[in-house]
Amino acid sequence: MPGAVLAAIELVRPQIESIASGIVANFFYDQAKASRGLTYKRRKAKSASDSIKVYLERLYRECSSINTLASKGEPRPIDEIYVPITLAECNGTAKVKLDNRFRFNTIGHRIIVVDHAGMGKSTASKWVSKLIIQQGKKIPVFLEMRKYAGDEPLSDHIRSELGISADFDDSFLKGLPFFIILDGLDEVEIEASEAVFEQIKEFSHKFEKCYIMATSRPQARLGKLLDFKHWEIKPLRKSEAERIIENLDRSRSTSKELIKQVRALKDNSIRAYLKNPLYVTLMYCAFRHKPSAIPQKRHLFYNQVFEALFDTHDSSKQSGWVHEKHCGLDIDDFSTVLRRYAFTTYANGGKPEFSRQELITDLKLAGKKCPGIQFDPSRFVQDLIDTVPLFINDGCQIRWAHKSLHEYFAAMFIRMDARNSAAKILKRLTRSSNPWSHRNLIQMYAEIDYPIFRTAVLRDVLDACVKFAGDITGLPTNRQISTADLVSRKQTTFKRELRIYFRSIDERLQVPEGLEEIYESLRASNSRSEMRIFPMRHGNNEVFVLTFRDFDLEILRIASEREGSLFVGGTHDVEKPLKRLCKSRLNVQKRWIDANDFTNSANRNSNVFKAVNQLMEAILDHIPSFDSAGKILREIAYCESDDLEELIEQI
């Protein structure tokens, strides 16, 4: 264990002692009822407080260091690496910085930090756990959700983590100030996800006083946790990205030159990567390996990091000495096997962690599909952990150093080893029941091989968009509603379900009445959709907008990185349309308004119709432009009318 971590544990020991011997011991002393006398009560209380003390010391130790790709498998103290991130309430204005001054009552009792790959969710979870112990007022419980299958109540799982005896009932979770951290809801195995979310929902309702903070990539199932507020991680500022680069480089020599080149960049596409902590780390690793150039695309970051790890030399040996690979393979054959393994395991559900024997067995199967490549799977595993540290040995289990590495090698398999089937694979991924779980791989593939993505995936979405634009079924007959407003509403409701609810603030409940029923009914027909709730206030009124956003809109968003203007520009002026809606009679109807149903009474009034449009344009992202969709669809058709055969004949 690094000396810095040991020193940190000694500094925080008084806080741990205060929690265990004070708050915890007193509670359990009162709980150990008097049937066996004072001695029994003291013994049971001490047993419980000792268990929590041991847990907190272990948790603090585990959360005080992290593995990064830049550290080549060697843990670094988290305080050396961590740059405070900023959380922003989704669909709101609240912002909080996760630094040493952070106070947990500023974000609410139930939150989910929802963001994409590499934004620092797990690092933030560890840092929060460590900070809670340092503050000495709450008891953090850090749960890696990939290790929980939902086959037991979440309260029992927490009890097991803490080492609390079954002699005590669940009342300790109601009486003690717990802060439960559920890290990586997106890493729950697919077959267990329904049970896991039900257990979280039940726990949340039963133990209302517990603070709960969850992290996840976007996924449709998050909508089940209706009483959780959604927060997202703000993109890094330039100064924060530079601090991460400096923190990764103990010598400061590489970071100094990289920062100099980054500041001189004029390419906005590269600057965009500086907003994501993972890509900043990958950029540093790639530059450390090849200081002459900064990669231009995401997949090139991963490729250079792989090359850097494979070719890394030991500075304690003679110049240029490279670690011999235990398996004896060169970089091309090593990559071929790893790509096959990555795609095979991804297609089989992408198990987040596995035993050494499971990894050996899967590599042996992958090797059989790689003709002409001979290797010992057990030695290959040794390379993955030691000499090419793409994997982490986490006690009895092994896992990828970062989930996105798995997705990168799987995407490269599709591109390099299965290109004839690439279109079919992409269609299966995007049309699956849970396409959000494949989002990062799909986005990565779109960058690697955009023409295939364009014809196999994007064209179908654009075609549906153009057909939807031309469908006039159910449009309101009120002539006072302009054609422009009708087009606006059609664009807003393409692949998106919208419901609006009004009520007075003095009737305020935690969630709007009827929300759970509406959620369940919409989820049945929108299983591919991401659900969000937009709460707003004006005067004495509250307005809730419930949206189900289909994954096809995410396909358009991915395409917009190449195609440019696929979406209409919003005004982001919420106040004016909100004021207009609240002055209408809708605010006293205490019911959900279906914005997709043009025939209901709320959509017959031209002023209300326009105000709803304006509100949607202000709060929603990625509203497609029908004109842009048609234009790109025509471009795809033109590109497919290839004259290559004619050119070949002329040779």
Secondary structure as UniProt FT lines:
FT   HELIX           3..17
FT   HELIX           18..24
FT   HELIX           25..31
FT   HELIX           34..36
FT   HELIX           38..63
FT   STRAND          65..66
FT   HELIX           69..71
FT   TURN            72..73
FT   STRAND          76..77
FT   HELIX           78..81
FT   STRAND          86..89
FT   TURN            90..91
FT   STRAND          95..97
FT   TURN            100..101
FT   HELIX           104..106
FT   STRAND          110..114
FT   TURN            117..118
FT   HELIX           121..135
FT   STRAND          139..144
FT   HELIX           145..147
FT   HELIX           154..162
FT   TURN            166..167
FT   HELIX           171..175
FT   STRAND          178..183
FT   HELIX           185..187
FT   HELIX           190..192
FT   HELIX           193..206
FT   TURN            208..209
FT   STRAND          211..216
FT   HELIX           220..224
FT   TURN            226..227
FT   STRAND          229..233
FT   HELIX           238..248
FT   HELIX           253..264
FT   HELIX           268..273
FT   TURN            274..275
FT   HELIX           277..289
FT   TURN            291..292
FT   HELIX           298..311
FT   TURN            315..316
FT   TURN            319..320
FT   TURN            326..327
FT   HELIX           331..347
FT   TURN            348..349
FT   HELIX           356..368
FT   TURN            371..372
FT   HELIX           377..382
FT   HELIX           383..387
FT   STRAND          391..394
FT   TURN            395..396
FT   STRAND          397..400
FT   HELIX           403..416
FT   HELIX           419..421
FT   HELIX           422..430
FT   HELIX           435..438
FT   HELIX           439..448
FT   HELIX           450..453
FT   HELIX           454..458
FT   HELIX           459..470
FT   TURN            473..474
FT   TURN            479..480
FT   HELIX           483..492
FT   TURN            493..495
FT   STRAND          496..504
FT   HELIX           505..507
FT   TURN            513..514
FT   HELIX           515..525
FT   TURN            527..528
FT   STRAND          529..538
FT   TURN            539..540
FT   STRAND          541..550
FT   HELIX           551..563
FT   HELIX           575..583
FT   HELIX           585..588
FT   STRAND          592..594
FT   TURN            595..596
FT   TURN            598..599
FT   HELIX           601..603
FT   HELIX           606..619
FT   HELIX           626..640
FT   HELIX           644..650
//
